Amino acid sequence: MSIPEFDTWARCVDWLEGELSGQDVSTWIRPLSVKRLPDRLLVTAPNRMVMERVRADFVLSIQRAWLACDGADLPVEVSTATEARSLSGAGSSPTSGPIEPERWTQNGKLDPRYTFDSFIQGKSNSQARAACQHVAESPGVAYNPLLIYGASGLGKTHLMHAIGNALLARSARARVVYVGAEQWVNQFVAALRHNNTEEFKSFYRSADALLIDDIHFFAGKAVNQEEFFHTFNTLMDGRKQIVLTCDRFPKELDRLDDRLKSRFSWGLTVSVEPPDLETRVAILLAKAEQFHLSLSTEVAFFVAQHIRSNVRELEGSLLRLAAGVRLQGETISIEFARHSLRDMLAHYERLVTIDNIMGTVSKYYNIQMKELRSPRRNRSLARPRQIAMSLARELTQHSLPEIGAAFEKDHTTVLHACRTIAKLREEDQRVREDYENLLRQLSF
Ligand SMILES: Nc1ncnc2c1ncn2[C@@H]1O[C@H](COP(=O)(O)OP(=O)(O)OP(=O)(O)O)[C@@H](O)[C@H]1O
């Protein structure tokens, strides 16, 4: 950078401090250097990863910053150092020129394997599945928009594709548009740069059903939120179906326009939770069949007891087993599974010990850890203690006597605790919710 460029860029970075988070500025903006060419601003990133992120998220901000600090409204071109060398001499760039419509109409394809039939239902996802099925049967009528939220790998995308596939099965001519929020952002930025926003708008605003995955990616991207807001309104006015997924309850998303949050609540918001043991077993058996893998229920239970956080990991464990079978030509016994999955299992073992179960439970109920070991039997201590014992039984490999010893009780007390909590989880909503919250906290 020349000295004037350096000064202007330093002022831009200061300006951006007021617009972006401190972390974004230090991670993505400070490593950049800038060269001003007569017709554009050439931004050089230290590597591809930074380049891609800056292209996706910060081009407009940089353009605005440069306008504010230098008075010139220049298009911004981002490249790595190697590419920059050829671009600055060449006078044209591979990304310049009008954007072809295909660049943003080539959206994510619906995966034909993600259907309602291949989605295993359990307590953790039955409400979400039912809502999706309803939307697939009566799009744009009730539950509009439908927002599915939950942690990674729990089936949100699967359900979204299932809606899309079902809509297309009913009417092959329906304009079902599926796009990841990240892809939308990239496309919109490209459309802005190439003065092509009208086509972008009409493409999305003429969908019969718009499915946008991972909308948490919109957080902090004000210009994209604005565009999405108008697309949303147009589609809702035309009674077109909108389906969205998000990694958390949308009201908890920082840096998302309140107008969008309030619009999301017009329809239905449903969660997908980590599957319980029985559902994990059912998923493993169904996926094993899909992978043509012979898996006994006993081994499926063994794997499901150990791998609890999400379905993607369950699939990963099956792929491992399948590879092991191919290489070693063995059938899958518990011993074989234990050996093939040893590092995954060790990860979970490290994660959940009786000690951290006791710590998590005592924090949850706001009691002291030593009270879980005390002989006192009043309800406010006995219930958390029983829950902690059941969690230790479910989440660790310790025997009843070992769990008993950790709580300074005998094994019959542990057995009684496990039975009591299993029953209460059926009958008492409070216990069920507490147990599931704790399970979730301990499973990630
Ligand atoms: N209940 C289920 N039945 C069958 N397969 C499932 C189920 N839940 C998830 N899966 C499978 O798990 C994998 C991960 O699911 P998916 O991609 O839908 O998760 P996600 O919630 O969208 O995750 P992310 O937020 O990381 O994108 C997929 O292969 C999907 O088919």
The ligand as a Tripos MOL2 file, in Angstrom:
@<TRIPOS>MOLECULE
LIG
   31    33     1     0     0
SMALL
NO_CHARGES

@<TRIPOS>ATOM
      1 N1        -34.7330  -38.2110   12.6040 N.pl3     1 LIG1
      2 C1        -33.8900  -38.5100   11.6220 C.ar      1 LIG1
      3 N2        -34.0680  -39.5990   10.8550 N.ar      1 LIG1
      4 C2        -33.2020  -39.9340    9.8760 C.ar      1 LIG1
      5 N3        -32.1180  -39.2080    9.5730 N.ar      1 LIG1
      6 C3        -31.8780  -38.1160   10.2840 C.ar      1 LIG1
      7 C4        -32.7410  -37.6970   11.3390 C.ar      1 LIG1
      8 N4        -32.2460  -36.5620   11.8740 N.ar      1 LIG1
      9 C5        -31.1400  -36.2770   11.1830 C.ar      1 LIG1
     10 N5        -30.9000  -37.2000   10.2300 N.ar      1 LIG1
     11 C6        -29.7640  -37.2740    9.3130 C.3       1 LIG1
     12 O1        -28.6520  -36.6620    9.9600 O.3       1 LIG1
     13 C7        -27.8750  -35.9240    9.0340 C.3       1 LIG1
     14 C8        -27.7660  -34.5010    9.5040 C.3       1 LIG1
     15 O2        -29.0520  -33.9160    9.4360 O.3       1 LIG1
     16 P1        -29.3110  -32.4380    8.8990 P.3       1 LIG1
     17 O3        -28.2770  -32.0540    7.9060 O.co2     1 LIG1
     18 O4        -30.7320  -32.3340    8.4820 O.co2     1 LIG1
     19 O5        -29.0410  -31.6350   10.2420 O.3       1 LIG1
     20 P2        -29.2180  -30.1030   10.5360 P.3       1 LIG1
     21 O6        -30.0430  -30.0090   11.7880 O.co2     1 LIG1
     22 O7        -29.7060  -29.3570    9.3490 O.co2     1 LIG1
     23 O8        -27.7260  -29.6890   10.8710 O.3       1 LIG1
     24 P3        -26.9410  -28.3250   10.5610 P.3       1 LIG1
     25 O9        -27.5710  -27.2630   11.4300 O.co2     1 LIG1
     26 O10       -25.5300  -28.6380   10.9820 O.co2     1 LIG1
     27 O11       -27.0770  -28.0400    9.1130 O.co2     1 LIG1
     28 C9        -28.5720  -36.0490    7.6920 C.3       1 LIG1
     29 O12       -27.9380  -37.0510    6.9410 O.3       1 LIG1
     30 C10       -29.9910  -36.4790    8.0470 C.3       1 LIG1
     31 O13       -30.5580  -37.3070    7.0560 O.3       1 LIG1
@<TRIPOS>BOND
     1     1     2 1
     2     2     3 ar
     3     2     7 ar
     4     3     4 ar
     5     4     5 ar
     6     5     6 ar
     7     6     7 ar
     8     6    10 ar
     9     7     8 ar
    10     8     9 ar
    11     9    10 ar
    12    10    11 1
    13    11    12 1
    14    11    30 1
    15    12    13 1
    16    13    14 1
    17    13    28 1
    18    14    15 1
    19    15    16 1
    20    16    17 2
    21    16    18 1
    22    16    19 1
    23    19    20 1
    24    20    21 2
    25    20    22 1
    26    20    23 1
    27    23    24 1
    28    24    25 2
    29    24    26 1
    30    24    27 1
    31    28    29 1
    32    28    30 1
    33    30    31 1
@<TRIPOS>SUBSTRUCTURE
     1 LIG1         1 GROUP 0 **** ****
